[in-house]
Amino acid sequence: MPKGHTATAEAGSGGLTATEHRLANGLRVVLSEDHLTPVAAVCLWYDVGSRHEVKGRTGLAHLFEHLMFQGSKQVKGNGHFELVQGAGGSLNGTTSFERTNYFETMPAHQLELALWLEADRMGSLLSALDDESMENQRDVVKNERRQRYDNVPYGTAFEKLTALSYPEGHPYHHTPIGSMADLDAATLEDARNFFRTYYAPNNAVLSVVGDIDPQETLAWVEKYFGSIPSHDGKQPPRDGSLPDIIGKELREVVEEDVPARALMAAYRLPEDGTRACDAADLALTVLGSGESSRLYNRLVRRDRTAVAAGFGLLRLAGAPSLGWLDVKTSGDVEVPVIEAAVDEELARFAAEGPTEEEMERAQAQLEREWLDRLATVAGRADELCRYAVLFGDPQLALSAVGRVLDVTAEEVRAAAAARLRPDNRAVLVYEPIAPEADEATDEDEEEAAK
């Protein structure tokens, strides 16, 4: 049985601990005991996302997230869902630029079932992958694209801003959803090669958190995952680094049938895992997180030029992170009015920085969000995997709170001054267009006259 090592979380994370282990086939295993409730979370991160895709085959990482629920050697069709939910558990999977993850939360006495299920599809999905399941899930993903991107108000914003923020050819230029053309072009052999390359134990991290016996859990992991062979054909993702500043404002106007004018922007920010990224996160929290933020107070409460105003952070480890501004205008207010007010607030913040009260409130908000996430077995399992895959050390998840609280107000001001500038953003302006009215017929006019 492989030996692990234990590290204790720093102050601020509630004394949580995690142990690390590695199987002979390269699978990294992270265990964290928590006997507060009789549940256990299983989380499996594969080091593959849309940044690993090549031109003409975008969307494969996300397509494979769906294919992983289509059956494996021992579990046919929808059996994975049926077995987990029948045992009282919940499950899902997600895809991002940088990873694909799968997770279950189970009653503690059903933990072995979840581990067996994950190992079965890691080791034997290819035996069940055929044209029928490929076509089925291709259609599911295309419908998801229609529902989440193409056929909802402002649904194209994320895709358009990403494409503006990262230049053509950059690994983050396209979003994980993929294009319709590429989804249509993907072949069964493309999917099989993708699986062989990325769905290997040496390209994954498995975390188990909750009411567990670590020795018993590790024995189950060895039993079910230990015989799965590793694969050495993976190429590293293409370089995602870019200059700190875009150098000019990039702008696109979108005329669509949307409820109101909108100003959206993406600012290039420091990579995740850095102190500078934490400082930027605090700046965005003061400026645009919640109804006590500066932009909400200015645009919604004081000026009444907007009905919603917010700032959020998309953390990315392999490329510059993005600060996302989203403002929906009120009534007939023109976007330049909103934009001038936003720039005024950003310039004032860059000059003065946060007040002591704002700094305390922002740090408390981020601290609460972190502790809430680490307090749930599913949230902690996910964060342990994230730091293991993206930064090489799952223990960093347990000390993240302390790093946020260590950032100074001057660092927050400096981060805003350096990055939240007009020459460092991609801007999307939504202008509503009225839906075309059908021409009235003679019969309609006669009926209206009665």
C-alpha positions as CSV (number, residue, x, y, z in Angstrom):
1,M,0.0,0.0,0.0
2,P,1.5,3.4,-1.0
3,K,2.4,5.6,1.9
4,G,1.1,9.2,2.2
5,H,2.1,12.2,4.3
6,T,-0.1,14.5,6.4
7,A,-0.1,18.2,6.6
8,T,-2.3,20.4,8.9
9,A,-4.1,23.4,7.7
10,E,-3.0,26.9,8.8
11,A,-5.0,29.0,11.2
12,G,-8.2,30.2,9.6
13,S,-9.2,26.9,8.0
14,G,-10.7,25.3,11.1
15,G,-7.8,22.8,11.7
16,L,-8.7,20.8,8.6
17,T,-6.2,18.2,7.5
18,A,-5.5,16.2,4.4
19,T,-3.2,13.3,3.6
20,E,-1.7,12.6,0.2
21,H,-0.9,9.3,-1.5
22,R,0.1,8.1,-5.0
23,L,-0.6,4.7,-6.6
24,A,2.0,2.9,-8.7
25,N,0.1,3.9,-11.9
26,G,0.4,7.6,-11.0
27,L,-3.0,8.3,-9.6
28,R,-2.8,11.0,-6.9
29,V,-5.1,10.4,-3.9
30,V,-6.1,13.1,-1.3
31,L,-8.0,12.1,1.8
32,S,-9.6,14.3,4.4
33,E,-11.5,13.0,7.4
34,D,-14.6,14.8,8.7
35,H,-16.9,12.9,11.0
36,L,-19.5,15.7,11.5
37,T,-22.1,14.0,9.3
38,P,-22.3,10.4,7.9
39,V,-21.6,11.4,4.3
40,A,-18.6,11.2,2.0
41,A,-17.7,13.1,-1.1
42,V,-15.7,11.6,-4.0
43,C,-14.2,14.1,-6.5
44,L,-12.1,13.2,-9.5
45,W,-10.3,15.9,-11.5
46,Y,-8.8,15.0,-14.9
47,D,-6.1,17.5,-16.1
48,V,-7.9,18.2,-19.4
49,G,-10.1,21.1,-20.5
50,S,-10.8,23.2,-23.5
51,R,-7.2,24.6,-23.4
52,H,-5.9,21.2,-24.5
53,E,-8.1,21.1,-27.6
54,V,-6.8,21.9,-31.1
55,K,-8.4,24.0,-33.8
56,G,-11.2,22.2,-35.6
57,R,-11.9,19.9,-32.7
58,T,-13.2,22.3,-30.0
59,G,-15.7,21.0,-27.5
60,L,-14.3,17.5,-27.2
61,A,-13.5,18.0,-23.5
62,H,-17.1,19.0,-22.7
63,L,-18.5,16.3,-25.0
64,F,-16.5,13.7,-23.1
65,E,-17.9,14.9,-19.8
66,H,-21.3,13.8,-21.2
67,L,-19.9,10.6,-22.7
68,M,-18.6,9.5,-19.2
69,F,-22.3,9.2,-18.1
70,Q,-23.2,7.0,-21.1
71,G,-22.1,3.6,-19.7
72,S,-18.9,1.6,-19.2
73,K,-18.0,-2.1,-19.2
74,Q,-19.9,-3.0,-16.0
75,V,-22.4,-0.2,-16.0
76,K,-24.7,0.1,-19.0
77,G,-26.5,3.2,-20.3
78,N,-27.8,5.5,-17.5
79,G,-26.6,3.1,-14.8
80,H,-24.2,5.5,-13.2
81,F,-26.9,7.9,-12.3
82,E,-29.3,5.2,-11.3
83,L,-26.9,3.5,-8.9
84,V,-25.7,6.7,-7.2
85,Q,-29.2,8.2,-6.8
86,G,-30.6,4.8,-5.8
87,A,-28.1,4.7,-3.0
88,G,-29.2,8.1,-1.7
89,G,-26.3,10.1,-3.4
90,S,-26.0,13.0,-5.8
91,L,-23.6,13.4,-8.7
92,N,-22.5,15.5,-11.6
93,G,-19.6,16.6,-13.8
94,T,-18.4,19.9,-15.2
95,T,-15.8,21.1,-17.8
96,S,-13.8,24.3,-17.8
97,F,-10.8,25.7,-19.7
98,E,-8.4,23.9,-17.4
99,R,-10.0,20.6,-16.2
100,T,-12.9,18.2,-16.3
101,N,-14.3,17.0,-12.9
102,Y,-16.7,14.3,-11.8
103,F,-18.1,14.1,-8.3
104,E,-20.5,12.2,-6.0
105,T,-21.7,12.8,-2.5
106,M,-22.8,9.6,-0.8
107,P,-24.0,8.2,2.5
108,A,-20.8,7.1,4.1
109,H,-21.6,3.5,3.9
110,Q,-22.0,3.7,0.1
111,L,-18.5,5.2,-0.5
112,E,-17.2,1.9,-1.9
113,L,-19.9,2.0,-4.6
114,A,-18.9,5.5,-5.8
115,L,-15.2,4.5,-6.0
116,W,-16.0,1.4,-8.0
117,L,-18.2,3.4,-10.4
118,E,-15.5,6.0,-11.0
119,A,-12.8,3.3,-11.5
120,D,-15.0,1.4,-13.9
121,R,-15.5,4.2,-16.3
122,M,-11.8,5.4,-16.0
123,G,-10.7,1.8,-16.8
124,S,-13.3,0.6,-19.3
125,L,-15.3,3.4,-20.9
126,L,-13.8,2.6,-24.3
127,S,-15.4,-0.8,-24.4
128,A,-18.8,0.9,-24.2
129,L,-18.1,3.9,-26.5
130,D,-19.9,3.5,-29.8
131,D,-21.5,5.5,-32.6
132,E,-24.9,5.4,-30.8
133,S,-23.7,6.9,-27.6
134,M,-21.5,9.4,-29.5
135,E,-24.5,10.7,-31.6
136,N,-26.8,10.8,-28.5
137,Q,-24.4,13.0,-26.5
138,R,-23.4,15.1,-29.5
139,D,-27.1,16.1,-29.8
140,V,-27.3,16.7,-26.0
141,V,-24.3,19.1,-26.1
142,K,-25.7,20.9,-29.1
143,N,-29.0,21.4,-27.3
144,E,-27.2,22.6,-24.3
145,R,-25.4,25.2,-26.4
146,R,-28.7,26.4,-27.8
147,Q,-30.3,26.6,-24.4
148,R,-27.4,28.3,-22.6
149,Y,-25.7,30.4,-25.3
150,D,-27.6,30.8,-28.6
151,N,-31.2,31.2,-27.5
152,V,-31.1,33.3,-24.3
153,P,-30.7,37.0,-23.8
154,Y,-27.0,38.0,-23.5
155,G,-26.1,34.3,-23.9
156,T,-23.3,34.9,-26.3
157,A,-21.5,37.4,-24.0
158,F,-19.1,34.9,-22.4
159,E,-18.1,33.4,-25.7
160,K,-17.7,36.8,-27.4
161,L,-15.7,38.4,-24.5
162,T,-13.4,35.4,-24.3
163,A,-12.7,35.6,-28.0
164,L,-12.0,39.3,-27.7
165,S,-9.8,38.9,-24.6
166,Y,-7.6,36.1,-25.9
167,P,-6.2,36.5,-29.4
168,E,-6.9,34.0,-32.2
169,G,-4.8,30.9,-31.7
170,H,-4.6,31.3,-28.0
171,P,-5.6,28.2,-26.0
172,Y,-8.3,30.1,-24.2
173,H,-9.7,31.9,-27.3
174,H,-12.6,29.4,-27.5
175,T,-14.9,28.4,-24.6
176,P,-15.5,24.8,-23.4
177,I,-18.9,24.5,-25.0
178,G,-17.3,24.3,-28.5
179,S,-18.7,25.3,-31.8
180,M,-21.6,23.6,-33.6
181,A,-19.3,22.9,-36.6
182,D,-16.6,21.3,-34.5
183,L,-19.2,19.2,-32.6
184,D,-20.5,17.9,-35.9
185,A,-17.0,17.2,-37.2
186,A,-15.9,15.1,-34.2
187,T,-15.6,11.4,-35.0
188,L,-15.8,8.3,-32.8
189,E,-12.1,7.8,-33.4
190,D,-11.4,11.4,-32.2
191,A,-13.3,10.6,-29.0
192,R,-11.4,7.3,-28.5
193,N,-8.0,9.0,-28.9
194,F,-9.0,11.8,-26.6
195,F,-10.0,9.3,-23.9
196,R,-6.8,7.3,-24.3
197,T,-4.7,10.4,-24.0
198,Y,-6.3,12.2,-21.0
199,Y,-8.5,9.7,-19.0
200,A,-5.5,7.9,-17.5
201,P,-4.8,7.6,-13.7
202,N,-1.5,9.5,-14.0
203,N,-3.5,12.5,-15.4
204,A,-6.0,12.6,-12.5
205,V,-6.4,13.5,-8.9
206,L,-8.9,11.7,-6.7
207,S,-10.0,13.2,-3.4
208,V,-12.3,11.6,-0.8
209,V,-13.6,13.8,2.0
210,G,-16.0,13.0,4.9
211,D,-16.9,10.3,7.3
212,I,-14.2,7.9,6.2
213,D,-11.7,5.4,7.5
214,P,-8.6,6.5,5.6
215,Q,-6.9,3.1,5.7
216,E,-10.0,1.4,4.4
217,T,-10.6,4.0,1.8
218,L,-7.1,3.8,0.5
219,A,-7.4,0.0,0.3
220,W,-10.6,0.4,-1.9
221,V,-8.8,3.0,-4.1
222,E,-5.9,0.5,-4.6
223,K,-8.4,-2.3,-5.3
224,Y,-10.4,-0.6,-7.9
225,F,-8.0,1.9,-9.5
226,G,-4.6,0.2,-9.0
227,S,-4.8,-2.1,-12.0
228,I,-5.7,0.7,-14.5
229,P,-2.7,1.3,-16.7
230,S,-1.1,4.7,-17.0
231,H,-0.7,6.5,-20.3
232,D,2.3,8.7,-21.3
233,G,1.1,10.2,-24.6
234,K,-0.3,13.5,-23.2
235,Q,1.3,16.7,-24.5
236,P,1.4,19.8,-22.3
237,P,-1.1,22.5,-23.0
238,R,0.0,25.3,-25.3
239,D,1.5,28.4,-23.6
240,G,-1.3,30.7,-22.4
241,S,0.8,33.5,-21.1
242,L,0.2,37.1,-22.4
243,P,1.4,40.6,-21.6
244,D,-0.1,42.1,-18.4
245,I,-1.9,44.8,-20.3
246,I,-3.9,44.4,-23.6
247,G,-2.6,47.8,-24.7
248,K,-5.8,49.1,-26.2
249,E,-9.5,48.8,-25.7
250,L,-11.2,46.1,-27.8
251,R,-14.9,46.7,-28.4
252,E,-17.8,45.0,-30.1
253,V,-21.4,46.1,-30.4
254,V,-24.1,43.4,-30.4
255,E,-27.6,44.2,-31.7
256,E,-30.0,41.5,-30.4
257,D,-33.4,41.1,-29.0
258,V,-32.4,41.7,-25.4
259,P,-34.5,43.3,-22.5
260,A,-32.2,46.2,-22.0
261,R,-28.9,47.8,-23.0
262,A,-25.9,46.3,-21.3
263,L,-22.3,47.1,-20.8
264,M,-20.0,44.1,-20.3
265,A,-16.3,44.1,-20.1
266,A,-13.4,41.7,-19.3
267,Y,-10.2,43.1,-17.8
268,R,-7.0,41.1,-18.0
269,L,-5.9,40.2,-14.4
270,P,-3.1,38.2,-12.8
271,E,-3.0,34.4,-13.0
272,D,-4.7,32.4,-10.2
273,G,-2.5,31.1,-7.4
274,T,-0.7,34.4,-7.0
275,R,-0.9,37.1,-4.3
276,A,-1.6,39.6,-7.0
277,C,-4.7,37.6,-8.1
278,D,-6.0,37.7,-4.5
279,A,-5.5,41.4,-4.4
280,A,-7.4,41.8,-7.6
281,D,-10.2,39.6,-6.2
282,L,-10.5,42.0,-3.2
283,A,-10.6,45.0,-5.5
284,L,-13.4,43.5,-7.5
285,T,-15.3,42.6,-4.3
286,V,-15.2,46.2,-3.1
287,L,-16.1,47.6,-6.5
288,G,-18.8,45.2,-7.6
289,S,-19.8,42.4,-5.3
290,G,-23.2,42.8,-3.8
291,E,-25.5,45.7,-3.0
292,S,-22.9,47.4,-0.7
293,S,-20.3,47.7,-3.5
294,R,-19.2,51.0,-5.0
295,L,-20.6,50.3,-8.5
296,Y,-24.0,49.2,-7.2
297,N,-24.3,52.2,-4.9
298,R,-23.3,54.6,-7.7
299,L,-25.2,53.2,-10.7
300,V,-28.3,51.5,-9.1
301,R,-28.9,53.5,-5.9
302,R,-27.6,57.0,-6.6
303,D,-27.7,57.6,-10.3
304,R,-30.5,55.1,-11.0
305,T,-29.0,54.5,-14.5
306,A,-28.8,50.7,-14.0
307,V,-30.9,47.9,-12.6
308,A,-27.9,45.6,-12.0
309,A,-24.2,46.2,-11.7
310,G,-21.5,43.7,-10.7
311,F,-17.9,42.7,-10.9
312,G,-16.7,39.1,-10.7
313,L,-13.4,37.2,-11.2
314,L,-12.8,34.3,-13.5
315,R,-9.7,32.7,-12.0
316,L,-7.4,31.0,-14.5
317,A,-4.1,29.3,-13.7
318,G,-2.7,28.9,-17.2
319,A,-3.6,32.3,-18.6
320,P,-4.4,35.8,-17.3
321,S,-7.6,35.7,-15.2
322,L,-10.5,37.9,-16.2
323,G,-12.4,40.5,-14.2
324,W,-16.0,40.5,-15.5
325,L,-18.0,43.7,-15.4
326,D,-21.8,43.3,-16.1
327,V,-24.1,46.3,-16.0
328,K,-27.8,46.3,-17.2
329,T,-29.1,49.8,-17.9
330,S,-32.3,51.3,-16.6
331,G,-34.9,52.6,-19.0
332,D,-33.5,54.5,-22.0
333,V,-30.1,55.3,-20.5
334,E,-27.4,55.2,-23.1
335,V,-24.3,53.0,-22.5
336,P,-21.8,55.9,-22.7
337,V,-23.4,57.4,-19.5
338,I,-22.8,54.1,-17.7
339,E,-19.3,53.7,-19.1
340,A,-18.3,57.2,-17.9
341,A,-19.5,56.5,-14.4
342,V,-17.7,53.2,-14.3
343,D,-14.5,54.7,-15.4
344,E,-14.8,57.5,-12.9
345,E,-15.3,55.0,-10.0
346,L,-12.4,52.9,-11.2
347,A,-10.1,55.9,-11.4
348,R,-11.1,57.1,-8.0
349,F,-10.4,53.6,-6.5
350,A,-7.1,53.4,-8.3
351,A,-6.1,56.7,-6.7
352,E,-7.5,56.3,-3.2
353,G,-7.8,52.5,-2.7
354,P,-10.4,50.9,-0.4
355,T,-11.4,52.5,2.9
356,E,-10.6,50.5,6.1
357,E,-14.2,49.5,6.4
358,E,-14.4,48.4,2.7
359,M,-11.2,46.3,3.2
360,E,-12.5,44.6,6.3
361,R,-15.9,43.9,4.6
362,A,-14.3,42.5,1.5
363,Q,-11.9,40.3,3.4
364,A,-14.7,39.0,5.6
365,Q,-16.8,38.3,2.5
366,L,-14.1,36.3,0.8
367,E,-13.2,34.5,4.1
368,R,-16.8,33.5,4.6
369,E,-17.0,32.2,1.0
370,W,-13.9,30.2,1.4
371,L,-14.9,28.7,4.8
372,D,-18.3,27.9,3.6
373,R,-16.8,26.0,0.7
374,L,-14.3,24.1,2.9
375,A,-17.0,23.3,5.4
376,T,-18.9,21.1,3.0
377,V,-17.4,17.7,2.1
378,A,-18.1,18.3,-1.6
379,G,-16.6,21.8,-1.6
380,R,-13.4,20.7,0.2
381,A,-13.0,17.7,-2.1
382,D,-13.2,19.9,-5.1
383,E,-10.7,22.5,-3.8
384,L,-8.2,19.8,-2.8
385,C,-8.4,18.5,-6.4
386,R,-8.1,22.0,-7.8
387,Y,-4.9,22.9,-6.0
388,A,-3.4,19.5,-6.7
389,V,-4.1,19.6,-10.4
390,L,-3.4,23.3,-11.1
391,F,-0.7,24.1,-8.5
392,G,0.7,20.7,-7.6
393,D,-0.1,20.9,-3.9
394,P,-3.6,20.2,-2.4
395,Q,-2.5,21.6,1.0
396,L,-2.7,25.1,-0.5
397,A,-6.5,24.8,-0.4
398,L,-6.4,24.6,3.4
399,S,-4.3,27.8,3.7
400,A,-6.1,29.9,1.1
401,V,-8.1,31.9,3.7
402,G,-4.9,33.1,5.4
403,R,-3.4,34.3,2.1
404,V,-6.5,36.4,1.4
405,L,-6.4,38.0,4.9
406,D,-2.7,38.8,4.5
407,V,-3.2,41.1,1.5
408,T,-2.9,44.8,2.3
409,A,-5.1,47.7,1.2
410,E,-2.2,49.2,-0.7
411,E,-1.8,46.0,-2.7
412,V,-5.5,46.1,-3.5
413,R,-5.3,49.7,-4.7
414,A,-2.1,48.9,-6.8
415,A,-3.8,46.0,-8.4
416,A,-6.7,48.2,-9.5
417,A,-4.5,51.0,-10.7
418,A,-2.3,48.6,-12.8
419,R,-5.1,46.5,-14.4
420,L,-8.6,48.1,-14.2
421,R,-7.8,50.6,-17.0
422,P,-9.6,51.4,-20.3
423,D,-6.6,50.1,-22.3
424,N,-6.8,46.7,-20.6
425,R,-10.3,45.6,-21.4
426,A,-12.5,43.9,-24.0
427,V,-15.9,45.6,-24.1
428,L,-19.2,44.3,-25.2
429,V,-22.2,46.6,-25.7
430,Y,-25.6,45.1,-26.2
431,E,-28.2,47.3,-28.0
432,P,-31.8,46.0,-28.1
433,I,-33.6,45.6,-31.4
434,A,-37.3,45.3,-31.5
435,P,-38.6,41.9,-32.8
436,E,-40.0,42.2,-36.3
437,A,-43.8,42.7,-36.2
438,D,-45.9,40.7,-38.6
439,E,-47.7,42.9,-41.2
440,A,-51.4,43.2,-40.4
441,T,-53.7,41.5,-42.9
442,D,-57.0,42.9,-44.3
443,E,-58.8,40.4,-42.1
444,D,-56.9,41.6,-38.9
445,E,-57.9,45.2,-39.8
446,E,-61.5,44.3,-40.3
447,E,-61.6,42.4,-37.0
448,A,-60.0,45.3,-35.1
449,A,-62.6,47.7,-36.6
450,K,-65.5,45.7,-35.2
